[in-house]
Amino acid sequence: MKIEQIYTGCLAQGAYYIESEGEAAIVDPLREVKPYIKTAEEDGAKIKYIFETHFHADFVSGHVTLAKETGAEIVYGPTAKPSFDATIAEDGQEFKLGKLTIKVLHTPGHTMESSTFLLKDENGKDHAIFSGDTLFLGDVGRPDLAQKAAHMTQEELAGTLFDSLREKIMPLADDVIVYPAHGAGSACGKNMMKETVDTLGNQKKMNYALRADMTREEFIDEVTEGLLPPPQYFPLNVKMNKEGYEDIDTVLKRGTHAMSPDAFEVAANETGAIVLDVRHQDDFAKGHVPRSIFIGLNGSFAPWVGALIADVEQPILLVVPEGKEEETVTRLSRVGFDHTLGYLKGGIEAWKAAGKEFDTVENVNAKEFKEMVDKGVPVFDVRKESEYKAEHVVDAHLTPLEYLNDHLAEFPEKDKFYIHCAGGYRSMIASSILKSRGIHNLVDVSGGFAEIKNAGVPVTNYVCPSTLK
């Protein structure tokens, strides 16, 4: 028996490769399927099954392409209604994989088709569960993403999830290994641990949602408390996962088309494409295509693209570091952004050499920022509300990056203002968005809050985030 967790940090997502006796299965594959096929070939195995725990909202799964390329059978739990050929398993149905058995446990609540796959070893002993978004480490799946599809309130879905956990998962032995679909950083939960594998016994001790003495009402209250609105691209990804999508090779061929500065400019003007600059924030600050949006590859790239661009049909033109073209298009496609039209050949240097206009972002270091704070300049903090409540620059305004468009009227029209985040990545994203909206009187604080605090800028008393509601 071989089990391999294939974890993608940008999405905080875990896919799984299971192999026994020359037969393999993939659980919740990512969009680019070649690595799974290569692993199976190296093992001398044939991919027999593709198990989907549910219709994912935060990424586009590779199930359709993988089935097409390998002939593997796509398996969903009860009530799933995809537009393509798939096996809709019954609760308790078993699938043989070499000497192993994979049993379907229907565990609705996160979504109504959500299922957990229980892996039994060659002796029939329960070995592991692939829990999807039903059970995370330290948390459970949020119950508000499928409300419209399920015609249920989030409270009703939460109650259904409570029943699923108590009836299907908690009765399993403590030594059963838990392999979840996501870890810390995913928007599919709110309290996940940084670890990506654990035992069920430890989760029964550590996970607030699995308390033995917890009532149904307490569970509903705690699971639904503090849920932020889901990113706008989530339902669009669900639609693609249900109905299918363009082949990844087609997306890559189109997206990696090299364009001269003139052709790039014409395409931007004629198609309404967003110019997306994925270089390091420092490089963007020094020079970029006017009105382009910065979201760097070196951060949580795909989730921020999904949250801030939102419409997966939006045409995109890229400014990328040399050699990162295919990686960028691939990472965009993971969250359903398939309409990349090409990239600027030669990058910003070629743009400048062609005599094109370019823009910059004014920035200061933390020590320079302190001097300005002492003079009473306006300060805007684009971190999350929880980060701001824990500790922030005295008198700073909270304008979270996720909801920046809701705060545009709060920024000064003429006077210079300063903007920061935790480390400099998010504030540069915010700076690019504001400049694209015609707001240019901003100054980005390099290094973010960590360096701001070290520089002696007055900040509020620290409050432990775990005590905040």
N, C-alpha and C positions, 0 to 999 in steps of 0.2 A: 504494500500500500504506500502510495506517495501522495502527499498533500502539500501544495505550494501556494502560499499567499502572495499574490502579486499586487503590491500596495502602491498607489499613486498619490503622492503627497499633495500635489496641487488640488486634487479633488477630495482628498482624505477618503479615498475609496479603495476597498479591497475586493479584488476578483480572485477566484480560486481555481486551481488546476488539481484534479484528482485522477490518479491512474492506478489500475490494477490489472495484471495479466494481459497487458496489451490493449486495454480499453480505457479511454479517458473521458472525463466530463469537465466542463467549464461552468462555473457559477458566476453569474453577473459579469460577463466579459465587457471590456472597454471597446470603443469603436474600432481601434486598429487591431486587427485579429492575427496578423502575421506572427507575433511572438508566441501565441498559443499553438498555432500550427507548427511552428518550428520546434517548440518544446516536445510536442507529441511525436514529431518525426525523430527527434533525438532519442526518445524513449522507445522507438519502434512501436508506437501506439496509434490507434485510430480514435478520433474524437467521436464518441457515440451519442452523448447528450449535451445539451446546453440548458442548464437550469436557470430560470429567471425567477427571483424571489418576488418580484412585483414589477409594475410598470414604473420605472425610475423617473423621477422628476428633475434631478440635479445633473444628470448626464445622459447621453445617448448611448445605449448599450450596443455591443457588436453582434448581437444574436442573429440578426437577419443576414449579415454578410458571412458570418462564420458558418451558418447552416448552408448557405449557398455554396461556399467553397469546400466544405467537408462532407456534406450530406447528413450532418448530425441532426438529431431530433430536438426541437425546441420544446421545453416542458414548462408550463405554468401551473399554478395551483388552481383550485376551484374558482369559478365565476369570471375568470379572465376571458376577454373577448377580443383577441387581436385580429387584425385584418389579413394576416398571413397564416400559412399552415403551421399548426402547433398542436401539441398534445395538451389538452386541458385535463390535468390529473384529478382524481377523486381524493378526498381526504383519506389518508392511510394507504394510498396506493404505493407500491414498491417497484423500484427499478433496479435491475441487476447490472453491476459494473465489475467485470472480472469476478473476483471472490467477494466483492463488497455488495452491500445493499443500501440503496438510498430511499428513504421513506418520506413521503410528503405529509407534512403537518400543516393543515390549513390554520393560519394564525391571523385572521383579519383584525383590523384596528387602525394600523397606519394607513393602509388602503384595504378595500374589501377582498381583493384577490391575493393579498400578501400571504406568503407561505414560507415556512421554515423547512429546510431539508435536513433530515436526520440521517447521519451516516453510521451504518452498522459494519463492524469488521467481519472477517471471514467466519468467526465463531458466533455471529449474530449479536454480539455485545454492542450496545450504544457507545459510539466513539466520539462523535462531534456533531454539532449543529451549525448549519450555515443559515444564520438568522436574518439575513437581509436587513431591512429597516424595522423589523419587529423588536429586536433586542440589540441594543448597543452595549458597549462596556461603560457602565456608569449611567446609562440612560435608556430610554425607549424611543421609538419613532414618534415624531410629532403627529397628532391625529387631525390636523386641520387641512392637509393637502388634498384630500379626496372628497371634500364636502360636497361639491357640486356633482361630481360623478356618482357619489354614493347616495345622494339625496338624504344626507344625515347631517346633524350638527356635529361640531367637533367634540362636544360632550358625549354624544351617542357613540361616536367612533372611539373615544377614549374608554368608554365603558366596555365596548366590544374588545378592545385591546387588553383590558384588565382580565376579561374572561379567557382570552387566548393564552395569555401568559400563565394564568393559574391552572388552566385545564390541560395545556399542551406542553409547556416548557418547564415550569417549576417542578412538576413531578419527576422529571428526569434526574438521573444520578448526579451527584456533585462533581464526579470526575469527568463528566462530559465536557469537551472543549467547545468554547464559543468562538465562532468565526463570523464577525459582523460585516455588514457591507460598508460601514463608514466608521471613522474615528474622529478625534478632536479636530475641529475646524469646519466640519460639514454643517450646512444649514438644515440638515434633516433631523437634527436633535439639538438640545440646548445645554447638555451637561456631560459631554462625553469625556472619557479618560484618554490620556495620550497613548496608552498601550493599545495594541491592535489584536491581541489574542489573550484569552483568559479561560479559567474553568468556570463552569456554571456555579459550583459551590462558592467560589469567591464572589461571584456576582450576587448571589443570594445574600451575602454579607455586606457588600459594598454599594450595590445599586439601590437607590432610594425607592425605585418603582417595584422592587421585588421583596419589600418588607413583608414578612409572614403575617404580621398583625395589621396590615393595611386594609382598610375597608374600601369598597368600590368607590364610595363618595370621596374619600381622601385621595385615592388614585386619580380620579377625574380632576379634582381641584389642583393637584400638584403637577400633573402632566400638562394641563392647559394653561397654567399660570406663566405669564411672562413671554408668551409666544409672540415673536415679531412677525410682521407680514412676510410671507415667502417671496423670494425673488420673482420678478415678472416672467422670467424665461421658463420657470418650472412647468406650467401647463403646456408650453410649446414642446418641451422635451418629452413629456408624457405622450403627446400626440404622435411624435415621431416614433417613439418606442412601441406604440400600439399599431401604427399604420405602415411603418417602414420608412426607408430613407434612401438617398442616393449612395451609390457605392463609394467607399472611402478613396479608392484609387482615382475615380473621376474628380472628386473634390480636391485631391492633392495635385492632380495635373493642372486644373484650372487655377488653383490658388498659388502655385509656384511659378506662374508666368512672369518673367522678368520684363519690366517696363522702363523705358527711358524717361527722363524727367518730363519731357514734352508729352509723351503718351500718358504718363501718370497724371499729369495736370488735366489733360483733356478728359480722361476717364473719371476723375474726381468731379469735374464740372458737369459732365453729361449724364452720369449714373446716379448722382446723389449719394455716392459712397462715403462712408466715414473713413478718414485716414487714421489708422491705428498704429501708433508708434510703440514698439515693444522693447526698445533698448533700455539700458539702465537709466534711472531718473536723472543722474548727473549729466549724462550725454544729452538727454532731452532738454534739460535746462539750458545747455550751451547753444542749442540750435535745433529747430524743428520746423516742419511744414506748418504754415499758419493754419489755425483752427483744428489741427490734429489732436487726437486724444491719446494720452499716455496711459498704458497699462503694461507694465514691464513683465517680461518672462520670468524674472527672478523673484517674483512674489506669487500670491495666490491668483495667478493669471486668469484661468478659465472662469472661476466663480465671479471675479470682478467684471469680466466681460459680460457674463450672463446677467449680472445684477444691474449694470450701468448702461449697456447697449440694449439689452432686453429683447429686442425683436430679432429672432433668428433669421428672418428673411432680409435683414439689412445688408446691403452690399458693403464690402470692406476692402480697402486698399492698405497694404502693409508697408511700414518702414521697419526693417529688421536688421539685427547684426548679421554680418556676412556668415553664411553657413547655417543659419537658424531658420531658413525659409520653411523647410518641410516640417520641422518641429512645431513652428508657430501655427501652420495650417492644421496640423494634426490636433494640437491642443484646442484650437477653436472648434474643430469638428466634434470633439468630445462632448461639448455642450450645445451642439446643434447649429453652430454658425458655419454653414456650408458655402456661403456666397462670397468667399474671398476671390477677388478678381485678379490679383497679382500683387507684385511688390516692386518697390522703387530700386532699380538696378544701380548699384554703386552707393546707395544710401544717401544720407543728407549731404555728404561731400559732393556727390554728383549733382545734387539739386542746387547747391551753392555755385558750383562750377558752371552750371548752365545759366547763371544769372537770375535765378528765381528768388523771390522774397522769402525770408525766413524769420522766425520769431524766436524769442528767448524767454526764460523765466528768471526774474531777479530773485536771488536768494542770499541769505546771510547765515553765518554760523551761530551757535548758541550764545557765545560771548557778545557778539554784535547785537543779537536779539535782546539780551539783558539790558543793554544800554537804551534800546528803544522802549522796552517795557517800563523802564524807570521814567521815561518821558510821557507815559500814559497812552501809547498807541493801541488801536483796537486789535485784539487777538482772537482768532477763530480756531477752534479745535475740531478736527474732522474724524476723531476716533469714535468708537462705539460709546453709547450712553453709559454702559457699565464701566468702561475705562475712565470716562470723564468723572463719574460719581466717585470712583475710588480715589482719584487724585488728579488735580488739574491746575493750570496756571490761574492765579487769582484774577478774577474778573473776566476770564476768557469766555467767549460765547461758544456754545455747543452746536455744531452744524455737521452731524454725522455724514460721512461720505455716501452711505447707502441712500440717504434722503436729501442729498445736496440740492437738488432741483426745487425742493420745498422751502429752501432757505435763501433763495437768490435775492429776495428783497431786503434781506438783513445786512448785506454787504454794502459798505460805503460806496457812493457813486464816484467820488473824486478823491477823497483822502486815502492815503496809503494804509493798507492793513496787512497783518501778518497771519500766516496760516501754518499749522503744524499738525502732525499725527504722532505716532509712537516712534517711528524710525526714519521717516522720510519718503516712504513708498506711497502711502495713501495721500499725503499732502500734495505730492506731485500730480497724482491722478486728479485730485480736486482742482489744483491750479490749472491743469490743462482743460478741464471742463469749464471752469469759470472764464478762461481766456477765450474758449470757443463760443461763449455766450456774450463776448464783448466786454468782459470785466478784466481790465489789465492792470489795475492799481493795486496789485497784490505782491507780497514778498513771501517766498517759501523759506521755512526755517529748516536748514539741513540738519540731519541727525535726529530730529524729532524730540519727543518729550524726555527720553533718557538723557540726552545731552543738555537739554534745557534745564533739567533739575540739577545736574552736576555743575552747571554754570552759576548756580545760585539765584536763579529766577524765583520769586516768591510763588509757592504752590500751596494748595489747601492741605489740611491734615489728612493723612492716609486713612482710608476706610477699607477693610478687607472685603473684596468682591463677594465672598461667600455669605456675608451678612446682609448684602443688599437685596432688596426685593424689587 
